[in-house]
Amino acid sequence: MPKRVCVGIVKSDKMAKTRRVEIPRVVRHAKYNKILRRTTVCHVHDENNDSHVGDTVEIVESRPRSKTKSWELVRVVSKSRLVDLVAMRTAAKLDADATP
């Protein structure tokens, strides 16, 4: 049986060698026919810690590595373009303090 391959977005990288990836999908309600947005959450094994929050990644199904982790990272499709505002403000404050 072939392994499933999915593309999702990394939502958390706080764990060592593990990423929380959300895969968005659209479903239709059975009774009301309203279109609903749903997300599937997968815990992914990232051996080299290549991905970070906001990155789009390709994952593949694998053997269970723990209670919740049964996916592996194949590749990072695109890097995140998020800006760390806290780091920018801290750097700006340090520059302002250093200038006499």
Backbone as XML, in Angstrom:
<?xml version="1.0"?>
<chain id="A" units="angstrom">
  <residue number="1" name="MET">
    <atom name="N" x="0.836" y="-1.178" z="0.000"/>
    <atom name="CA" x="0.000" y="0.000" z="0.000"/>
    <atom name="C" x="0.882" y="1.244" z="0.000"/>
  </residue>
  <residue number="2" name="PRO">
    <atom name="N" x="0.634" y="2.203" z="-0.879"/>
    <atom name="CA" x="1.489" y="3.390" z="-0.952"/>
    <atom name="C" x="1.324" y="4.278" z="0.272"/>
  </residue>
  <residue number="3" name="LYS">
    <atom name="N" x="2.394" y="5.007" z="0.564"/>
    <atom name="CA" x="2.366" y="5.919" z="1.699"/>
    <atom name="C" x="1.708" y="7.223" z="1.276"/>
  </residue>
  <residue number="4" name="ARG">
    <atom name="N" x="0.943" y="7.817" z="2.192"/>
    <atom name="CA" x="0.298" y="9.086" z="1.901"/>
    <atom name="C" x="1.330" y="10.217" z="1.950"/>
  </residue>
  <residue number="5" name="VAL">
    <atom name="N" x="1.207" y="11.155" z="1.035"/>
    <atom name="CA" x="2.056" y="12.334" z="0.982"/>
    <atom name="C" x="1.149" y="13.554" z="1.081"/>
  </residue>
  <residue number="6" name="CYS">
    <atom name="N" x="1.456" y="14.479" z="1.996"/>
    <atom name="CA" x="0.633" y="15.672" z="2.204"/>
    <atom name="C" x="1.519" y="16.900" z="2.264"/>
  </residue>
  <residue number="7" name="VAL">
    <atom name="N" x="0.906" y="18.049" z="2.028"/>
    <atom name="CA" x="1.588" y="19.333" z="2.159"/>
    <atom name="C" x="0.836" y="20.144" z="3.196"/>
  </residue>
  <residue number="8" name="GLY">
    <atom name="N" x="1.585" y="20.692" z="4.170"/>
    <atom name="CA" x="0.959" y="21.469" z="5.235"/>
    <atom name="C" x="1.857" y="22.588" z="5.708"/>
  </residue>
  <residue number="9" name="ILE">
    <atom name="N" x="1.395" y="23.289" z="6.729"/>
    <atom name="CA" x="2.110" y="24.447" z="7.272"/>
    <atom name="C" x="2.537" y="24.137" z="8.695"/>
  </residue>
  <residue number="10" name="VAL">
    <atom name="N" x="3.797" y="24.422" z="9.017"/>
    <atom name="CA" x="4.325" y="24.198" z="10.359"/>
    <atom name="C" x="3.738" y="25.250" z="11.299"/>
  </residue>
  <residue number="11" name="LYS">
    <atom name="N" x="3.078" y="24.802" z="12.366"/>
    <atom name="CA" x="2.476" y="25.711" z="13.333"/>
    <atom name="C" x="3.251" y="25.773" z="14.637"/>
  </residue>
  <residue number="12" name="SER">
    <atom name="N" x="4.090" y="24.768" z="14.922"/>
    <atom name="CA" x="4.875" y="24.777" z="16.150"/>
    <atom name="C" x="6.185" y="24.043" z="15.916"/>
  </residue>
  <residue number="13" name="ASP">
    <atom name="N" x="7.280" y="24.636" z="16.421"/>
    <atom name="CA" x="8.589" y="23.976" z="16.344"/>
    <atom name="C" x="9.267" y="23.987" z="17.706"/>
  </residue>
  <residue number="14" name="LYS">
    <atom name="N" x="8.484" y="23.937" z="18.775"/>
    <atom name="CA" x="9.024" y="24.028" z="20.130"/>
    <atom name="C" x="9.634" y="22.718" z="20.609"/>
  </residue>
  <residue number="15" name="MET">
    <atom name="N" x="9.264" y="21.596" z="19.995"/>
    <atom name="CA" x="9.780" y="20.293" z="20.404"/>
    <atom name="C" x="11.035" y="19.961" z="19.600"/>
  </residue>
  <residue number="16" name="ALA">
    <atom name="N" x="11.944" y="19.232" z="20.211"/>
    <atom name="CA" x="13.168" y="18.832" z="19.525"/>
    <atom name="C" x="12.860" y="17.735" z="18.521"/>
  </residue>
  <residue number="17" name="LYS">
    <atom name="N" x="13.233" y="17.949" z="17.265"/>
    <atom name="CA" x="13.064" y="16.995" z="16.164"/>
    <atom name="C" x="11.604" y="16.657" z="15.871"/>
  </residue>
  <residue number="18" name="THR">
    <atom name="N" x="10.674" y="17.472" z="16.347"/>
    <atom name="CA" x="9.253" y="17.245" z="16.091"/>
    <atom name="C" x="8.609" y="18.551" z="15.690"/>
  </residue>
  <residue number="19" name="ARG">
    <atom name="N" x="7.741" y="18.501" z="14.692"/>
    <atom name="CA" x="7.010" y="19.679" z="14.237"/>
    <atom name="C" x="5.522" y="19.358" z="14.255"/>
  </residue>
  <residue number="20" name="ARG">
    <atom name="N" x="4.719" y="20.381" z="14.552"/>
    <atom name="CA" x="3.267" y="20.249" z="14.506"/>
    <atom name="C" x="2.827" y="20.884" z="13.193"/>
  </residue>
  <residue number="21" name="VAL">
    <atom name="N" x="2.322" y="20.071" z="12.284"/>
    <atom name="CA" x="1.954" y="20.530" z="10.950"/>
    <atom name="C" x="0.440" y="20.456" z="10.804"/>
  </residue>
  <residue number="22" name="GLU">
    <atom name="N" x="-0.156" y="21.533" z="10.302"/>
    <atom name="CA" x="-1.584" y="21.566" z="10.049"/>
    <atom name="C" x="-1.833" y="21.487" z="8.543"/>
  </residue>
  <residue number="23" name="ILE">
    <atom name="N" x="-2.744" y="20.589" z="8.164"/>
    <atom name="CA" x="-3.101" y="20.401" z="6.765"/>
    <atom name="C" x="-4.529" y="20.907" z="6.585"/>
  </residue>
  <residue number="24" name="PRO">
    <atom name="N" x="-4.717" y="22.019" z="5.862"/>
    <atom name="CA" x="-6.075" y="22.542" z="5.690"/>
    <atom name="C" x="-6.865" y="21.710" z="4.686"/>
  </residue>
  <residue number="25" name="ARG">
    <atom name="N" x="-8.180" y="21.610" z="4.915"/>
    <atom name="CA" x="-9.057" y="20.914" z="3.979"/>
    <atom name="C" x="-10.429" y="21.576" z="4.028"/>
  </residue>
  <residue number="26" name="VAL">
    <atom name="N" x="-11.217" y="21.343" z="3.013"/>
    <atom name="CA" x="-12.556" y="21.916" z="2.909"/>
    <atom name="C" x="-13.548" y="20.767" z="2.813"/>
  </residue>
  <residue number="27" name="VAL">
    <atom name="N" x="-14.584" y="20.805" z="3.673"/>
    <atom name="CA" x="-15.609" y="19.761" z="3.657"/>
    <atom name="C" x="-16.981" y="20.407" z="3.557"/>
  </residue>
  <residue number="28" name="ARG">
    <atom name="N" x="-17.931" y="19.643" z="3.069"/>
    <atom name="CA" x="-19.308" y="20.123" z="2.966"/>
    <atom name="C" x="-20.138" y="19.449" z="4.054"/>
  </residue>
  <residue number="29" name="HIS">
    <atom name="N" x="-20.906" y="20.247" z="4.778"/>
    <atom name="CA" x="-21.759" y="19.720" z="5.829"/>
    <atom name="C" x="-22.809" y="18.803" z="5.199"/>
  </residue>
  <residue number="30" name="ALA">
    <atom name="N" x="-23.050" y="17.636" z="5.806"/>
    <atom name="CA" x="-23.933" y="16.631" z="5.215"/>
    <atom name="C" x="-25.379" y="17.105" z="5.113"/>
  </residue>
  <residue number="31" name="LYS">
    <atom name="N" x="-25.855" y="17.804" z="6.131"/>
    <atom name="CA" x="-27.258" y="18.210" z="6.146"/>
    <atom name="C" x="-27.483" y="19.586" z="5.530"/>
  </residue>
  <residue number="32" name="TYR">
    <atom name="N" x="-26.648" y="20.551" z="5.896"/>
    <atom name="CA" x="-26.886" y="21.933" z="5.491"/>
    <atom name="C" x="-26.118" y="22.361" z="4.240"/>
  </residue>
  <residue number="33" name="ASN">
    <atom name="N" x="-25.217" y="21.534" z="3.751"/>
    <atom name="CA" x="-24.430" y="21.797" z="2.543"/>
    <atom name="C" x="-23.553" y="23.043" z="2.642"/>
  </residue>
  <residue number="34" name="LYS">
    <atom name="N" x="-23.308" y="23.496" z="3.852"/>
    <atom name="CA" x="-22.409" y="24.636" z="4.031"/>
    <atom name="C" x="-20.972" y="24.146" z="3.912"/>
  </residue>
  <residue number="35" name="ILE">
    <atom name="N" x="-20.126" y="24.948" z="3.279"/>
    <atom name="CA" x="-18.723" y="24.578" z="3.135"/>
    <atom name="C" x="-17.980" y="25.015" z="4.392"/>
  </residue>
  <residue number="36" name="LEU">
    <atom name="N" x="-17.253" y="24.076" z="5.000"/>
    <atom name="CA" x="-16.548" y="24.310" z="6.253"/>
    <atom name="C" x="-15.053" y="24.120" z="6.052"/>
  </residue>
  <residue number="37" name="ARG">
    <atom name="N" x="-14.269" y="24.931" z="6.725"/>
    <atom name="CA" x="-12.812" y="24.770" z="6.710"/>
    <atom name="C" x="-12.402" y="23.965" z="7.936"/>
  </residue>
  <residue number="38" name="ARG">
    <atom name="N" x="-11.625" y="22.946" z="7.729"/>
    <atom name="CA" x="-11.136" y="22.097" z="8.801"/>
    <atom name="C" x="-9.627" y="21.915" z="8.629"/>
  </residue>
  <residue number="39" name="THR">
    <atom name="N" x="-8.950" y="21.592" z="9.726"/>
    <atom name="CA" x="-7.521" y="21.313" z="9.659"/>
    <atom name="C" x="-7.236" y="19.963" z="10.300"/>
  </residue>
  <residue number="40" name="THR">
    <atom name="N" x="-6.308" y="19.253" z="9.707"/>
    <atom name="CA" x="-5.821" y="18.004" z="10.259"/>
    <atom name="C" x="-4.448" y="18.287" z="10.861"/>
  </residue>
  <residue number="41" name="VAL">
    <atom name="N" x="-4.241" y="17.863" z="12.098"/>
    <atom name="CA" x="-2.972" y="18.109" z="12.790"/>
    <atom name="C" x="-2.139" y="16.833" z="12.765"/>
  </residue>
  <residue number="42" name="CYS">
    <atom name="N" x="-0.893" y="16.954" z="12.316"/>
    <atom name="CA" x="0.037" y="15.826" z="12.278"/>
    <atom name="C" x="1.305" y="16.219" z="13.013"/>
  </residue>
  <residue number="43" name="HIS">
    <atom name="N" x="1.826" y="15.312" z="13.813"/>
    <atom name="CA" x="3.128" y="15.520" z="14.427"/>
    <atom name="C" x="4.152" y="14.835" z="13.522"/>
  </residue>
  <residue number="44" name="VAL">
    <atom name="N" x="5.172" y="15.597" z="13.123"/>
    <atom name="CA" x="6.106" y="15.174" z="12.078"/>
    <atom name="C" x="7.508" y="15.080" z="12.640"/>
  </residue>
  <residue number="45" name="HIS">
    <atom name="N" x="8.225" y="14.025" z="12.266"/>
    <atom name="CA" x="9.618" y="13.860" z="12.676"/>
    <atom name="C" x="10.517" y="14.648" z="11.726"/>
  </residue>
  <residue number="46" name="ASP">
    <atom name="N" x="11.295" y="15.564" z="12.295"/>
    <atom name="CA" x="12.228" y="16.406" z="11.529"/>
    <atom name="C" x="13.621" y="16.174" z="12.110"/>
  </residue>
  <residue number="47" name="GLU">
    <atom name="N" x="14.353" y="15.250" z="11.525"/>
    <atom name="CA" x="15.635" y="14.807" z="12.081"/>
    <atom name="C" x="16.646" y="15.942" z="12.239"/>
  </residue>
  <residue number="48" name="ASN">
    <atom name="N" x="16.748" y="16.829" z="11.250"/>
    <atom name="CA" x="17.779" y="17.874" z="11.269"/>
    <atom name="C" x="17.253" y="19.240" z="11.702"/>
  </residue>
  <residue number="49" name="ASN">
    <atom name="N" x="16.018" y="19.305" z="12.164"/>
    <atom name="CA" x="15.401" y="20.579" z="12.560"/>
    <atom name="C" x="15.469" y="21.599" z="11.433"/>
  </residue>
  <residue number="50" name="ASP">
    <atom name="N" x="15.101" y="21.169" z="10.218"/>
    <atom name="CA" x="15.185" y="22.030" z="9.037"/>
    <atom name="C" x="14.051" y="23.049" z="8.962"/>
  </residue>
  <residue number="51" name="SER">
    <atom name="N" x="12.875" y="22.691" z="9.450"/>
    <atom name="CA" x="11.709" y="23.560" z="9.285"/>
    <atom name="C" x="11.462" y="24.402" z="10.526"/>
  </residue>
  <residue number="52" name="HIS">
    <atom name="N" x="10.745" y="25.515" z="10.319"/>
    <atom name="CA" x="10.400" y="26.429" z="11.400"/>
    <atom name="C" x="8.967" y="26.892" z="11.206"/>
  </residue>
  <residue number="53" name="VAL">
    <atom name="N" x="8.460" y="27.656" z="12.173"/>
    <atom name="CA" x="7.064" y="28.090" z="12.156"/>
    <atom name="C" x="6.765" y="28.874" z="10.880"/>
  </residue>
  <residue number="54" name="GLY">
    <atom name="N" x="5.661" y="28.532" z="10.224"/>
    <atom name="CA" x="5.236" y="29.221" z="9.019"/>
    <atom name="C" x="5.708" y="28.601" z="7.725"/>
  </residue>
  <residue number="55" name="ASP">
    <atom name="N" x="6.654" y="27.680" z="7.783"/>
    <atom name="CA" x="7.154" y="27.032" z="6.574"/>
    <atom name="C" x="6.103" y="26.083" z="5.996"/>
  </residue>
  <residue number="56" name="THR">
    <atom name="N" x="6.064" y="25.987" z="4.681"/>
    <atom name="CA" x="5.229" y="24.999" z="4.005"/>
    <atom name="C" x="6.100" y="23.775" z="3.759"/>
  </residue>
  <residue number="57" name="VAL">
    <atom name="N" x="5.638" y="22.605" z="4.222"/>
    <atom name="CA" x="6.458" y="21.398" z="4.156"/>
    <atom name="C" x="5.690" y="20.256" z="3.500"/>
  </residue>
  <residue number="58" name="GLU">
    <atom name="N" x="6.453" y="19.327" z="2.947"/>
    <atom name="CA" x="5.888" y="18.103" z="2.393"/>
    <atom name="C" x="6.219" y="16.977" z="3.356"/>
  </residue>
  <residue number="59" name="ILE">
    <atom name="N" x="5.203" y="16.189" z="3.747"/>
    <atom name="CA" x="5.401" y="15.116" z="4.712"/>
    <atom name="C" x="4.899" y="13.808" z="4.129"/>
  </residue>
  <residue number="60" name="VAL">
    <atom name="N" x="5.432" y="12.704" z="4.657"/>
    <atom name="CA" x="5.048" y="11.377" z="4.194"/>
    <atom name="C" x="4.767" y="10.497" z="5.410"/>
  </residue>
  <residue number="61" name="GLU">
    <atom name="N" x="3.809" y="9.618" z="5.253"/>
    <atom name="CA" x="3.444" y="8.706" z="6.326"/>
    <atom name="C" x="4.594" y="7.736" z="6.594"/>
  </residue>
  <residue number="62" name="SER">
    <atom name="N" x="4.824" y="7.392" z="7.866"/>
    <atom name="CA" x="5.909" y="6.480" z="8.227"/>
    <atom name="C" x="5.460" y="5.590" z="9.373"/>
  </residue>
  <residue number="63" name="ARG">
    <atom name="N" x="6.357" y="4.778" z="9.847"/>
    <atom name="CA" x="6.048" y="3.934" z="10.999"/>
    <atom name="C" x="5.857" y="4.818" z="12.231"/>
  </residue>
  <residue number="64" name="PRO">
    <atom name="N" x="5.087" y="4.386" z="13.202"/>
    <atom name="CA" x="4.910" y="5.195" z="14.405"/>
    <atom name="C" x="6.221" y="5.333" z="15.178"/>
  </residue>
  <residue number="65" name="ARG">
    <atom name="N" x="6.604" y="6.571" z="15.467"/>
    <atom name="CA" x="7.818" y="6.839" z="16.237"/>
    <atom name="C" x="7.510" y="7.090" z="17.698"/>
  </residue>
  <residue number="66" name="SER">
    <atom name="N" x="6.284" y="7.476" z="17.987"/>
    <atom name="CA" x="5.831" y="7.680" z="19.364"/>
    <atom name="C" x="4.316" y="7.556" z="19.368"/>
  </residue>
  <residue number="67" name="LYS">
    <atom name="N" x="3.698" y="7.947" z="20.479"/>
    <atom name="CA" x="2.244" y="7.824" z="20.594"/>
    <atom name="C" x="1.514" y="8.649" z="19.537"/>
  </residue>
  <residue number="68" name="THR">
    <atom name="N" x="2.018" y="9.846" z="19.243"/>
    <atom name="CA" x="1.329" y="10.738" z="18.312"/>
    <atom name="C" x="2.076" y="10.964" z="16.998"/>
  </residue>
  <residue number="69" name="LYS">
    <atom name="N" x="3.342" y="10.605" z="16.932"/>
    <atom name="CA" x="4.167" y="10.955" z="15.765"/>
    <atom name="C" x="4.298" y="9.777" z="14.802"/>
  </residue>
  <residue number="70" name="SER">
    <atom name="N" x="3.685" y="9.921" z="13.598"/>
    <atom name="CA" x="3.787" y="8.860" z="12.594"/>
    <atom name="C" x="3.949" y="9.431" z="11.185"/>
  </residue>
  <residue number="71" name="TRP">
    <atom name="N" x="4.567" y="10.607" z="11.083"/>
    <atom name="CA" x="4.865" y="11.240" z="9.796"/>
    <atom name="C" x="6.322" y="11.679" z="9.800"/>
  </residue>
  <residue number="72" name="GLU">
    <atom name="N" x="6.918" y="11.772" z="8.598"/>
    <atom name="CA" x="8.297" y="12.235" z="8.440"/>
    <atom name="C" x="8.342" y="13.400" z="7.480"/>
  </residue>
  <residue number="73" name="LEU">
    <atom name="N" x="9.277" y="14.303" z="7.709"/>
    <atom name="CA" x="9.481" y="15.445" z="6.829"/>
    <atom name="C" x="10.234" y="14.990" z="5.582"/>
  </residue>
  <residue number="74" name="VAL">
    <atom name="N" x="9.700" y="15.336" z="4.408"/>
    <atom name="CA" x="10.374" y="15.016" z="3.149"/>
    <atom name="C" x="11.238" y="16.196" z="2.733"/>
  </residue>
  <residue number="75" name="ARG">
    <atom name="N" x="10.604" y="17.392" z="2.664"/>
    <atom name="CA" x="11.338" y="18.581" z="2.254"/>
    <atom name="C" x="10.558" y="19.823" z="2.663"/>
  </residue>
  <residue number="76" name="VAL">
    <atom name="N" x="11.273" y="20.924" z="2.711"/>
    <atom name="CA" x="10.640" y="22.216" z="2.959"/>
    <atom name="C" x="10.301" y="22.811" z="1.604"/>
  </residue>
  <residue number="77" name="VAL">
    <atom name="N" x="9.014" y="22.979" z="1.319"/>
    <atom name="CA" x="8.578" y="23.480" z="0.019"/>
    <atom name="C" x="8.896" y="24.960" z="-0.103"/>
  </residue>
  <residue number="78" name="SER">
    <atom name="N" x="8.537" y="25.745" z="0.932"/>
    <atom name="CA" x="8.859" y="27.176" z="0.917"/>
    <atom name="C" x="9.071" y="27.658" z="2.349"/>
  </residue>
  <residue number="79" name="LYS">
    <atom name="N" x="10.031" y="28.544" z="2.509"/>
    <atom name="CA" x="10.342" y="29.088" z="3.820"/>
    <atom name="C" x="9.339" y="30.176" z="4.173"/>
  </residue>
  <residue number="80" name="SER">
    <atom name="N" x="9.195" y="30.412" z="5.456"/>
    <atom name="CA" x="8.265" y="31.411" z="5.949"/>
    <atom name="C" x="8.792" y="32.813" z="5.682"/>
  </residue>
  <residue number="81" name="ARG">
    <atom name="N" x="7.871" y="33.742" z="5.484"/>
    <atom name="CA" x="8.254" y="35.139" z="5.297"/>
    <atom name="C" x="7.819" y="35.963" z="6.500"/>
  </residue>
  <residue number="82" name="LEU">
    <atom name="N" x="7.536" y="35.292" z="7.625"/>
    <atom name="CA" x="7.133" y="35.984" z="8.842"/>
    <atom name="C" x="8.290" y="36.795" z="9.400"/>
  </residue>
  <residue number="83" name="VAL">
    <atom name="N" x="7.960" y="37.905" z="10.032"/>
    <atom name="CA" x="8.964" y="38.782" z="10.614"/>
    <atom name="C" x="8.834" y="38.697" z="12.129"/>
  </residue>
  <residue number="84" name="ASP">
    <atom name="N" x="9.961" y="38.532" z="12.811"/>
    <atom name="CA" x="9.959" y="38.483" z="14.270"/>
    <atom name="C" x="10.007" y="39.913" z="14.799"/>
  </residue>
  <residue number="85" name="LEU">
    <atom name="N" x="8.843" y="40.440" z="15.176"/>
    <atom name="CA" x="8.750" y="41.828" z="15.613"/>
    <atom name="C" x="9.485" y="42.071" z="16.914"/>
  </residue>
  <residue number="86" name="VAL">
    <atom name="N" x="9.471" y="41.110" z="17.818"/>
    <atom name="CA" x="10.146" y="41.282" z="19.101"/>
    <atom name="C" x="11.649" y="41.443" z="18.892"/>
  </residue>
  <residue number="87" name="ALA">
    <atom name="N" x="12.217" y="40.619" z="18.024"/>
    <atom name="CA" x="13.652" y="40.713" z="17.753"/>
    <atom name="C" x="13.990" y="42.038" z="17.078"/>
  </residue>
  <residue number="88" name="MET">
    <atom name="N" x="13.131" y="42.504" z="16.167"/>
    <atom name="CA" x="13.386" y="43.781" z="15.497"/>
    <atom name="C" x="13.345" y="44.938" z="16.485"/>
  </residue>
  <residue number="89" name="ARG">
    <atom name="N" x="12.357" y="44.939" z="17.391"/>
    <atom name="CA" x="12.251" y="46.012" z="18.374"/>
    <atom name="C" x="13.420" y="46.001" z="19.343"/>
  </residue>
  <residue number="90" name="THR">
    <atom name="N" x="13.851" y="44.809" z="19.751"/>
    <atom name="CA" x="14.996" y="44.701" z="20.644"/>
    <atom name="C" x="16.254" y="45.219" z="19.963"/>
  </residue>
  <residue number="91" name="ALA">
    <atom name="N" x="16.461" y="44.855" z="18.692"/>
    <atom name="CA" x="17.639" y="45.322" z="17.956"/>
    <atom name="C" x="17.594" y="46.838" z="17.782"/>
  </residue>
  <residue number="92" name="ALA">
    <atom name="N" x="16.420" y="47.386" z="17.494"/>
    <atom name="CA" x="16.291" y="48.836" z="17.337"/>
    <atom name="C" x="16.572" y="49.550" z="18.643"/>
  </residue>
  <residue number="93" name="LYS">
    <atom name="N" x="16.097" y="48.978" z="19.739"/>
    <atom name="CA" x="16.343" y="49.592" z="21.055"/>
    <atom name="C" x="17.818" y="49.564" z="21.412"/>
  </residue>
  <residue number="94" name="LEU">
    <atom name="N" x="18.496" y="48.439" z="21.093"/>
    <atom name="CA" x="19.925" y="48.336" z="21.366"/>
    <atom name="C" x="20.709" y="49.334" z="20.528"/>
  </residue>
  <residue number="95" name="ASP">
    <atom name="N" x="20.311" y="49.527" z="19.268"/>
    <atom name="CA" x="20.974" y="50.499" z="18.403"/>
    <atom name="C" x="20.772" y="51.916" z="18.921"/>
  </residue>
  <residue number="96" name="ALA">
    <atom name="N" x="19.574" y="52.211" z="19.394"/>
    <atom name="CA" x="19.283" y="53.550" z="19.916"/>
    <atom name="C" x="20.056" y="53.819" z="21.190"/>
  </residue>
  <residue number="97" name="ASP">
    <atom name="N" x="20.213" y="52.812" z="22.032"/>
    <atom name="CA" x="20.966" y="52.973" z="23.290"/>
    <atom name="C" x="22.450" y="53.101" z="23.033"/>
  </residue>
  <residue number="98" name="ALA">
    <atom name="N" x="22.953" y="52.428" z="22.010"/>
    <atom name="CA" x="24.389" y="52.468" z="21.708"/>
    <atom name="C" x="24.807" y="53.779" z="21.089"/>
  </residue>
  <residue number="99" name="THR">
    <atom name="N" x="23.906" y="54.450" z="20.389"/>
    <atom name="CA" x="24.232" y="55.709" z="19.755"/>
    <atom name="C" x="24.199" y="56.842" z="20.790"/>
  </residue>
  <residue number="100" name="PRO">
    <atom name="N" x="25.303" y="57.603" z="20.935"/>
    <atom name="CA" x="25.330" y="58.671" z="21.955"/>
    <atom name="C" x="24.536" y="59.892" z="21.578"/>
  </residue>
</chain>
